[in-house]
Amino acid sequence: MAMPTYAMSCFKLPVKLCKEINALMARFWWGEDNGRRKIHWCSWKMMSTEKNTGGLGFKDLQGFNKALLGKQIWRILTCLNLLLSKVLRAKYYPKTSPLSCEVKGNASWIWKSLMGARDVVQRGARKKIGNGKSTKIWEDAWLLEGKEGKVESPKPPDCKVTKVSELISGFRWKSPLIFRTFSSHEAGNILKTPISLTSRPDCYFWSHSKNGQYAVRSAYEALTKEDK
């Protein structure tokens, strides 16, 4: 049966509706007819597991819905000149980011739908350091190592640096400052992080794909793995 992928790319479907569609797909596979139940040779959990891990590859609607919405978030996050990006930025996050902005109660249903799926993007989005001017040291995910890519060392009380650009001088990391500010392990991770030699602006890349671009499939796979 066909899934409502267009609607799922724009709106967050109610949990009850997702469960009903999942049940319809399961009954169709199990061969239920006119309300008469047949033997369930495998569970829905097994049916919705990826084929490469022994499942049947059916999509769990709630997770797939979030992965599709995540693609829209990725567009407004990386394509800043899109009209949609400009409108949403002016209305909902003029000074922050769609990954960290507050979701107000009077926001539109579409925006609330997108924000309901931003945790998918937060798990895989990383900052690629250019000049470091738009990347916040303790708030953004920019380290190549670590589960979330964020700095875990607490900010020293007397520390005045806030942006990654303040840790760079002449296209090189300020090693003495970094070792004074962060733990030795984290300082080593920072020094391993590549820096652009062209002073280009920082940009986002998707850590779950080889080409750095968001893909619904990789987002769904990452989501289902973490939920198990």
C-alpha positions in Angstrom: 0.0 0.0 0.0 1.2 3.5 -0.8 2.3 5.8 2.1 1.2 9.5 2.3 4.8 10.7 1.8 3.8 14.2 0.6 1.7 14.9 3.6 4.4 13.4 5.9 7.0 15.7 4.4 5.0 18.8 5.5 3.1 17.8 8.6 3.6 15.7 11.7 0.9 13.0 11.6 -1.0 12.3 14.8 0.4 9.3 16.7 -3.0 7.5 16.6 -3.1 7.8 12.8 0.4 6.4 12.4 -0.5 3.5 14.6 -3.6 2.8 12.5 -1.7 2.9 9.2 1.0 0.6 10.8 -1.8 -1.8 11.8 -3.3 -1.8 8.3 0.1 -2.6 6.8 0.6 -5.4 9.3 -2.8 -6.9 8.7 -2.3 -6.8 5.0 1.0 -8.7 5.4 -0.4 -11.2 7.9 -3.3 -11.9 5.6 -6.1 -10.9 7.9 -9.5 -11.0 6.0 -12.9 -9.7 7.1 -11.7 -9.3 10.7 -10.6 -13.0 10.9 -7.1 -13.0 12.3 -4.5 -15.4 11.0 -1.2 -16.6 12.5 1.3 -13.7 13.0 4.5 -15.4 11.9 6.6 -12.4 13.0 6.0 -9.4 15.2 5.6 -5.8 13.9 8.9 -4.9 15.5 10.6 -7.5 13.3 8.7 -6.4 10.2 9.7 -2.8 10.7 13.4 -3.7 11.2 15.8 -3.0 8.4 16.5 -5.9 6.0 20.3 -5.8 6.6 19.6 -6.5 10.3 17.3 -9.4 9.7 13.9 -7.6 9.4 11.5 -7.2 6.5 12.1 -3.5 5.9 8.7 -2.0 6.6 8.8 1.6 7.6 7.6 2.7 11.0 5.4 5.6 10.2 6.3 7.8 13.2 10.0 7.5 12.6 9.7 7.9 8.8 7.5 11.0 9.3 10.2 12.6 11.4 12.9 11.7 8.9 10.9 13.3 6.1 10.2 16.5 8.2 13.9 16.5 9.0 14.7 17.1 5.3 12.7 20.3 5.4 14.5 21.5 8.5 17.8 20.7 6.7 16.8 22.8 3.7 16.0 25.9 5.8 19.2 25.3 7.8 21.5 25.1 4.8 19.8 27.0 2.0 19.7 30.4 3.6 18.6 32.3 0.5 15.4 30.3 -0.1 12.3 32.5 0.3 11.0 29.9 2.8 14.1 30.2 4.9 14.0 33.9 4.9 10.3 34.0 5.9 10.6 31.4 8.7 13.9 33.0 10.0 12.2 36.5 10.2 9.2 35.1 12.0 10.5 32.4 14.3 14.3 32.6 14.8 15.7 36.0 13.8 18.7 35.7 16.2 19.1 32.0 16.7 18.8 28.8 14.7 16.0 26.3 13.9 18.0 23.8 15.9 17.9 25.8 19.1 15.1 28.4 18.9 12.2 28.4 21.3 8.9 27.1 20.0 6.1 29.4 21.0 2.6 28.3 21.7 1.1 30.6 19.0 3.3 29.2 16.2 1.7 27.7 13.1 0.9 24.0 12.9 3.5 23.6 10.1 6.2 25.1 12.2 5.3 23.0 15.2 5.4 20.0 13.0 8.9 20.8 11.8 10.1 21.5 15.3 8.6 18.2 16.5 11.2 16.5 14.3 14.3 18.7 14.8 15.8 16.3 17.2 16.5 14.0 14.2 18.6 16.8 12.6 20.2 17.7 15.9 21.5 14.1 16.2 23.4 14.2 12.9 24.0 17.9 11.9 27.6 19.1 12.4 29.3 22.4 11.8 32.2 22.4 9.3 34.6 25.0 10.4 35.5 27.7 8.0 36.3 31.1 9.6 34.6 29.9 12.8 32.6 33.2 13.2 29.2 31.6 13.3 29.9 28.6 15.4 29.4 28.9 19.2 31.9 26.8 21.1 29.7 25.4 23.9 26.4 25.4 22.0 26.9 24.1 18.5 27.9 20.6 17.4 31.3 21.0 15.6 33.6 18.3 16.9 34.2 15.3 14.7 34.4 13.0 17.6 31.9 12.4 20.4 28.3 11.2 20.3 26.7 14.7 19.8 29.8 16.6 18.5 29.5 19.2 21.3 32.1 20.4 23.7 31.6 18.7 27.1 34.3 20.5 29.1 32.6 23.1 31.3 33.2 26.7 30.5 35.8 28.2 32.9 34.4 31.1 35.0 37.0 33.6 33.7 36.8 32.4 30.0 35.8 35.2 27.6 35.9 33.3 24.3 32.5 32.3 22.9 33.1 31.6 19.1 35.3 29.1 17.4 36.9 31.9 15.5 38.5 33.1 18.8 40.4 29.8 19.0 42.0 30.3 15.5 44.8 32.5 14.4 46.4 32.5 10.9 44.5 29.3 9.8 45.8 27.4 12.8 44.5 26.5 16.2 45.7 28.4 19.2 47.1 25.4 21.0 48.1 27.1 24.3 44.6 28.7 24.7 42.9 25.4 23.8 44.8 23.4 26.4 44.2 26.0 29.1 40.4 26.1 28.4 39.5 22.4 27.7 40.3 19.0 29.1 43.4 17.3 27.5 41.2 14.8 25.7 38.9 17.4 24.3 41.8 19.7 23.4 43.2 16.9 21.3 39.9 16.4 19.6 39.7 20.1 18.7 43.2 20.1 17.3 42.2 17.2 15.0 39.4 19.3 13.6 40.2 20.6 10.1 40.2 24.3 9.4 39.4 25.9 6.1 42.4 27.7 4.4 40.1 30.1 2.5 38.3 31.9 5.4 34.9 30.7 4.0 31.9 30.8 6.3 31.1 27.9 8.5 28.5 25.4 7.1 26.6 22.3 8.1 27.2 18.8 7.0 25.3 15.6 7.7 27.4 13.2 9.7 25.4 10.1 8.8 26.3 10.2 5.0 29.5 10.1 3.1 28.7 13.1 1.0 27.6 15.2 3.9 24.1 15.8 2.6 21.0 15.0 4.5 19.2 11.8 3.3 15.9 10.6 4.6 17.1 7.0 4.5 20.2 7.7 6.6 18.2 9.8 9.1 15.6 7.0 9.4 18.2 4.4 10.0 20.0 6.5 12.6 16.7 7.2 14.3 15.6 3.5 14.5 19.1 2.4 15.7 19.0 4.9 18.6 15.5 4.0 19.6 16.3 0.3 20.0 
